[in-house]
Amino acid sequence: MSINCFEEAPKPIFDFLMYMSTVKNKSQNTVNEYYLDLRTFFRYLKKARNLVAVDVEFSDISISDVDLDLIRSVTLDDAYKFMLYLQQERKNTPVTRSRKVSSLHSFFKYLTNRQMLLDVNPLESLEQPKSGKRLPKYLTLEQCYDLLNAVEGPYKERDYCILVLFLNCGMRLSELCSINYNSINNGQLRIIGKGNKERKVYLNQACLDAISAYMKVRPTDGVKDKYALFISRQNNRLSPKSVQAMVNKYLDKIGLGGQGYSVHKLRHTAATLMYQHGGVDIRILKEILGHENLGTTEIYTHLSDSQLENAIKANPLANAKMNNNKNE
């Protein structure tokens, strides 16, 4: 979905999407989410206020006629009723509802502070749904070695290199697929992250060795994107879908298929290994992963059960015993 696909968006929403895309430099996926969240909200609002026929399907409700009068009429109560609707009718998780709250916050803040179309932001005090923090799923160090040792076949150098980069650098799927080999220089890699933000990633020896081995067998004749690092069987830049299929194949091979592991879990794994085994400071980890906010990185500061157990055992009073000698 691109900006051109927002024909149904009324001018206030379209202008907001353009602002987030061009001025705030948000990724296309993020802009798409803003649009879908706002569309859902205004569809709900029109339905709740009986502005559409009773028999109209929710997905058929148009928001093209949403104007400033309707937007100005939105209240905090509308937003909380919308949250209740999302929870009870659409069965949205707290995480999904929280994202929709963020979209509403951004939209109404834009209208109030940037466009000056609203005197007061009606949703300024709208709170995020509370949700229990979920520990990210990740591979153990032993499972990582099993995954790397499982690589075989005619593309083993390429596949091994991909897994090594995921597990060592914690990059996103889109970042890995967009790597150009001429972006690697002096042991460093320039990658384009979310919002088209460029960051520098230092490559350790395992990464450098894997890249070197792959470059020796990387196709050159007939390659359609000559600078793409990872090349498919059809001599195209390797697609995200192909990388996902490859990772899933090796996860299946080591017995981890169908257990919630995925390409993104390799990013979780890299972050967890750096934090737990490498003692990497969370602020440094934030820069490595390309997170905009430190709060996002904090999900990787979870501790394993063994670490918690060892922390208690390390207490100097761990071996204290009650003195059974009583004074008479």
Secondary structure as GFF3:
##gff-version 3
##sequence-region A 1 328
A	DSSP	three_ten_helix	3	5	.	.	.	ID=ss1
A	DSSP	alpha_helix	11	22	.	.	.	ID=ss2
A	DSSP	alpha_helix	28	48	.	.	.	ID=ss3
A	DSSP	three_ten_helix	58	60	.	.	.	ID=ss4
A	DSSP	alpha_helix	68	72	.	.	.	ID=ss5
A	DSSP	alpha_helix	76	88	.	.	.	ID=ss6
A	DSSP	alpha_helix	94	109	.	.	.	ID=ss7
A	DSSP	pi_helix	110	114	.	.	.	ID=ss8
A	DSSP	alpha_helix	141	149	.	.	.	ID=ss9
A	DSSP	alpha_helix	156	169	.	.	.	ID=ss10
A	DSSP	alpha_helix	173	177	.	.	.	ID=ss11
A	DSSP	three_ten_helix	181	183	.	.	.	ID=ss12
A	DSSP	beta_strand	184	185	.	.	.	ID=ss13
A	DSSP	beta_strand	188	192	.	.	.	ID=ss14
A	DSSP	three_ten_helix	194	196	.	.	.	ID=ss15
A	DSSP	beta_strand	198	202	.	.	.	ID=ss16
A	DSSP	alpha_helix	205	215	.	.	.	ID=ss17
A	DSSP	alpha_helix	240	253	.	.	.	ID=ss18
A	DSSP	alpha_helix	263	276	.	.	.	ID=ss19
A	DSSP	alpha_helix	282	289	.	.	.	ID=ss20
A	DSSP	alpha_helix	294	297	.	.	.	ID=ss21
A	DSSP	three_ten_helix	298	301	.	.	.	ID=ss22
A	DSSP	alpha_helix	305	313	.	.	.	ID=ss23
###
